[in-house]
Amino acid sequence: MSDFLADCPARLALELIADKWTAVVLYGLSRGPVRHGDLVELIGGISRKVLTQTLRRLEAHGLVRRHAYAEVPPRVEYELTPLGATLIEPIHVLTEWAKANGDAVLDALDAQGGLSTSA
């Protein structure tokens, strides 16, 4: 259990990838470099501000690379680093689990008097 103490690297990494938007943004970058506006459209439901914050955090942690081209108007693309790319398979596995079990999770929540499936 010591792998998840407050200041250990494993816990810090899990906190990073457990963020609401991290997995979605990383997966959005999994097919190659993407511009900010295209990523907003691809993901859907994320504000430009939150996407910028998420990309900056992922860049600071070595998972995403930002490349600004010297053009007018400026063009900026984001892509996964080799480290970031190592997360795509685990994200895919979790996505498949969510597809297979999402209804069961919502049914269990409903059975306990939780949120309805329309929420």
C-alpha positions in Angstrom: 0.0 0.0 0.0 3.0 2.3 0.4 2.9 2.8 -3.4 0.1 5.4 -2.9 1.4 7.5 -0.1 0.7 11.2 -0.4 4.0 12.2 -1.9 5.0 9.1 -3.9 5.4 9.3 -7.7 2.7 6.6 -8.4 0.0 8.5 -6.5 1.0 11.8 -8.2 0.8 10.1 -11.6 -2.6 8.6 -10.8 -3.9 11.9 -9.6 -2.8 13.4 -13.0 -4.5 10.8 -15.1 -7.6 10.6 -12.9 -8.4 14.3 -13.8 -11.8 14.6 -15.6 -10.2 15.6 -18.9 -6.8 14.1 -19.0 -7.7 10.7 -20.6 -10.0 12.3 -23.1 -7.3 14.9 -24.2 -4.6 12.2 -24.4 -6.8 10.0 -26.5 -7.7 13.0 -28.7 -4.0 13.4 -29.4 -3.5 9.7 -30.1 -3.7 9.9 -33.9 -1.1 12.6 -34.2 -0.6 16.4 -33.8 -3.8 18.4 -33.4 -4.4 22.1 -33.2 -6.2 23.6 -30.1 -9.4 24.5 -31.9 -9.6 21.1 -33.6 -9.1 19.4 -30.2 -12.0 21.4 -28.7 -14.3 20.2 -31.5 -13.0 16.6 -31.4 -13.5 16.3 -27.6 -16.8 18.2 -27.3 -18.0 19.6 -23.9 -14.6 21.1 -22.9 -14.1 24.8 -22.8 -11.1 26.4 -24.5 -9.8 27.5 -21.1 -10.1 24.1 -19.5 -8.4 22.5 -22.5 -5.6 25.0 -22.3 -5.1 24.3 -18.6 -5.2 20.6 -19.2 -2.7 20.8 -22.1 -0.3 22.9 -20.0 -0.5 20.5 -17.1 0.2 17.5 -19.4 3.0 19.4 -21.0 4.6 20.2 -17.7 4.4 16.5 -16.7 6.1 15.4 -20.0 3.0 13.7 -21.6 2.3 16.3 -24.3 4.6 18.4 -26.6 3.5 21.9 -27.8 4.9 23.0 -31.1 4.5 26.7 -32.2 5.2 27.4 -35.9 6.7 30.7 -36.9 3.8 31.6 -39.2 1.3 34.4 -39.6 -1.2 33.8 -38.2 0.5 31.7 -35.5 -0.1 27.9 -35.7 0.3 25.7 -32.6 -0.1 22.0 -32.5 0.0 19.5 -29.7 1.1 15.9 -29.8 1.9 13.1 -27.4 5.4 12.6 -26.2 6.7 9.0 -26.2 5.8 8.9 -22.5 2.2 10.2 -23.2 1.8 7.5 -25.9 2.4 4.8 -23.3 -1.0 5.8 -21.7 -3.1 5.2 -24.9 -3.4 1.4 -24.4 -4.5 1.7 -20.7 -7.0 4.4 -21.7 -8.3 2.2 -24.5 -8.7 -0.7 -22.0 -10.6 1.5 -19.5 -12.8 2.9 -22.4 -13.7 -0.7 -23.4 -14.5 -1.5 -19.8 -16.7 1.6 -19.5 -18.6 0.7 -22.7 -19.1 -2.9 -21.5 -20.1 -1.9 -17.9 -21.5 1.6 -18.0 -25.1 0.5 -18.0 -24.5 -1.8 -15.0 -22.8 1.0 -13.1 -25.8 3.3 -13.7 -28.2 0.5 -12.8 -26.4 0.0 -9.5 -26.5 3.8 -8.9 -30.2 3.9 -9.6 -30.9 0.9 -7.4 -29.2 2.8 -4.5 -31.4 5.8 -5.1 -28.6 7.7 -6.9 -28.7 9.9 -10.0 -31.0 8.9 -12.8 -29.6 7.8 -16.1 -30.9 11.0 -17.7 -28.7 13.2 -15.5 
